[in-house]
Amino acid sequence: MLVHINTQLKGIACFVSRLWLTGYLLMQIRSFSFRFNVNFFSFVSVTAGLLALLLILLEWTRPGLPSPLRPICDLRVLNHFIKEARDAEVAMKSCREGCSLSESVTVPQTRVEFDVWEKKNALEQAKEVQSGLWLLQQALNLLRTSVTNTALHSHIDNSIRNLLSINAVLRSLNIQEYTPPASAAGLEGTWSVSSAADLLQVHVNFLRGKVRLLLLDAQACQQDVS
């Protein structure tokens, strides 16, 4: 009986601490927005990627779980990242100055041939997605240093953080961590783009396509449902 009560108290304490942490972060964001005369809702939109990652971490530490890592199978997390990727694409298309890419970058192919995709095993599919995420991260890092338009910096920073969050989601699904190559030269299924708008369009399409397919078919998520 005492053990059961102890477990319940620990669960309540963990829940309260998580709730307090979330509330504290929101209060700090609101305080920051007033102090620097920033629109609160705009600022929350900019920091939503970080909050989404926080929710992932809180889910991992939910009380009563046999393991510290719980599969993140809720596609609303990915949908949020896709929305922010689209916002970045729209902002780039409306940019008129200081928004060019300094050189061509290698990006993943986004077209999905379903018969080819379905013939690949889970490890091959995961490796293709992980290599694509790595390519996009390298390309967005270059874009960040190329762009001088400060209004775009927050969008690009969000996109980079979201790619890191997606990798965290993949790790929660027991997908083996990806070891990036020394260069993109030997990777298959890639092509080059020379404009920032094309890069951000590839980013959106890759998340909507291969990343979504991988999450939908993840074995850990199928077990989670059953």
N, C-alpha and C positions, 0 to 999 in steps of 0.2 A: 504493500500500500504506500509506504513512504517513498519507494523508488518511483512509483507511478506519479505521485504528487510532485516529486522533484523534477521529473521529466516535463510535466505540465508547466511548472513554474519556469523552467529554463526556456520552454517554447514561448511562453508569454513574454519573458524578459527579452528574448531575441526579437520577437515581433515588435515590441515597444521601441527597442533601440533602432530597428530599421525604420520604423515610422518616424521617430524623432530625427534621424539622419536625413530622410527625405524632406521633412518639413523645414529643417535647418537650412538645407541647400536652397530651397525655394525662397526662404526669407532673405538669405544672402544675395540671391539673384535680384530680388525686388529692391533691396537696399542699394545694391550697386547701380541698378537702373535709375533710381531717384538721384543718387549722388552725382552721377555723371550725365544726368538729363537724357537718358536713353529710354526710348519707348519700351515699357515692360514686356509687352507681348512680342515685339520684334526681338528683344534680347532673349526671351525664352525660346523663340524659334531657332535662334542661332545656337543656343546651348542644348537643344533637344537631343542631339546626338550623344552628348555626355550623359544626359539623364537616362537615355535608353540603355547605355552601357551600365549605368548604375543599377537599373532595374534587373539587368541580366545578372549582375553580381549578387544582388539581393535574392534573386530566385535561386542561385546556386547555394546560398547559405540558409535556405528555408528550413525551419526546425522539423525534425522527424524524418529526415532523409537518410538513407543508409550510406550515401556517398556525398562528399562535398560538391560534386559536380552533377547537376541534373540536366538532362537533355533540354535544350531550348528549341522547342518545336513550333512555337506560336509564330505563324507567318506575319502577324501584325508587326513584329519587330523588323522583319525584312521590308514589309510595305512602308514602314516609316523611313527606312534608309532609301528606298526607291523614290519616295516623295521628295526627300532632300536632294537626291541626285537630279531629279527633274527641275527642282528650284534652281540648282546651280546651272543647269543647261539653259533655262529661260533667262537667267541673269546674264549669262555669257552672250546669248544671242542679242540682247539689248545693249551690250557694251559697245562703245564706239572708239574708245582710246585706251591704250595701256592694257590690252587684253589678248595679246598674241602669244603664240607658242614660239620659243626661240629656235627650236629645231624639231625635226620629225621624231616621233616616238613609236615604239613597238607596242601594239595592243592586241588583245585576244580576239579571235573570230567570235562573233556573237550569233551567227546563224546556227540553228540547231537542226541537224538532220536526224530525225527521231529514230529511224531504223539503225543508223550508225551508233547513236547514243545508247540505245537500248541493248546493243550487242556488247557494250563495254561493261566490265564488272564494276562494283562499287569503288574499288581502289583506283581504277583508271578514271572514272568520272570525277572522283574527289581530286585527283592530281591535276586534271584538266582545269577544274574550277580554281584550285589553289594557285596554279601557275598564272591563271588569268587575273586573279586578285593581286598577285605580286606585280605583274606587269602594269596593272592600273595604278597601283600605289607608286611605282617608280615614275610613271608618266605624270601623275598628279603632283608629285614632289617637284618635278621639273617645271610643270605649269606654275606652281606656287612661286618659284623663283623668277619665272619669266614675266608674270603678270605684275604690272605696276598699279593697276586700278585697285585701290584699297577696298572698295565696295565688294569686290569679288573674293578677297582674301578669306573672309569668314565662310563663304560657300565652299571654297576649295579645302580649307582646314576641316570643315565638317565632313566633306567627302572622304578625306584621308582617315579621319578618326573612325568613320563608319566602316571603312574597309577593315580596320583593325578589330572593330567590334564583330564583324562577320567572321573573321578568323577565330575570335573567341567563341562564337556560336558553334563553329565547326569543331573546335576542340571539345565542346560540351557534348557533341554527338559521337565522341570516341573516334573521330577521324584523325589519323596520324598527322602529326605536325609536318608542314612542308619545309623542305630544305631548298632554298632558292639557288639557282645556278650562278656561276660567276658572271655570266652575261646572258642576254636574251637571244643571242645569235643562234643557239642550237635548238630553241623551242619550236615545236610544231604548232600548226593552227594559229598563226599570228599574221599580222599585217601592219603596215605603217600608216600613220595619219600625221598631217602637218599643220592642222588647224585646231585651236582650242575647242571650238564648237563640235568638231568631229570627235574629239577625245571624250567630251562629256556625253555625247550621244552614245558612244560605245559603252561608256560607264553605265548609263541607264539600261541599255539593252542587255548587257551582260548580267546585271542583277535580276532583271525581269525574266531572263531566259535560263541560262545554265545554273546560276546560283539557286534560283527558285526550284528548278527540277531536282537538284541535288538534295535540297532540304525536304522536298515532298517525298522523296524515295528513301530518305535516310533510315537505316535499319533501327537505330536507336529510337526514332520517332514512332515507327511501327510498333515496337515493343511497348513504348510509352502509352500508345492508344489502347493496346490489348491489355 
